[in-house]
C-alpha cells in the first residue's frame, strides 16, 4: 500500500526566504507526482506535475524535483511571499492506475510579512 | 476559478441520515473523481466516474455511492451517516479518464452530529 509522508507538518518563515518542502513515498512504482496548493476550506490547485521519467519541473518561483528510486520529492519556493501562505500537498499516481491519487497530509506554510 | 462547482457548500446532518452532494464538471470534461478530506488529513480517493460508469473505487464502504449524468455532472450519495463521515468532500473533473490534469471544486463541508 502506497503511503505518502510530508515533512514538516507546518513551517513559518519570514517574507523573502527561500524554502523547501519535502515529500516521501513508500512505493517507487509511480506514474507521476503532483504538488497541489490548498487555501483554507477550499479545493486544490495543481502547481506542478512531474512524470516518473522526469527529474524536475519549474513554474515561476516554484521548482519541484523527483528522485523516484529513493521515493522522494521536494518543492522549492524561492523568495517567498505572504500570498504563498497555504497548505501544500503532494500526491502520487501509481503505475498501471489511471485514476487514483494518493495524497500526503500536507505542509501548512505561513509566510510572515 | 476552475469551473467546477459543488453544492451545497456546507451541510449539517445527524447520524443515520442520508446525504446527496452534487458536482458540475468543467465544460468539456467527461470524468469526475470524488475525494474525502478529513480535518488535518490529505484527500482520500472515493471513486471516479467516466462517461456515466464507475471507473475505479477506493477503500470506502458500499454506503458511499455515486452517479454521473449524461451532461457529466455527478452526485455522491452517502447512506446511514456516521460521525466519521464529517469531512470536506471534493469533486475533481478532468478532460478524460487518462488526463492527469485535475480541476477541483471548492468542496462541500459535511458535518455529522
Interface residues (C-beta under 8 A of the other chain):
Chain A: X4 X32 X34 X41 X42 X43 X44 X45 X46 X49 X89 X91 X93 X97 X98 X99 X100 X101 X102 X103 X104 X105 X106
Chain B: X2 X4 X33 X40 X41 X42 X43 X44 X45 X48 X55 X56 X58 X88 X90 X92 X97 X98 X100 X101 X102 X104 X105 X106 X107 X109
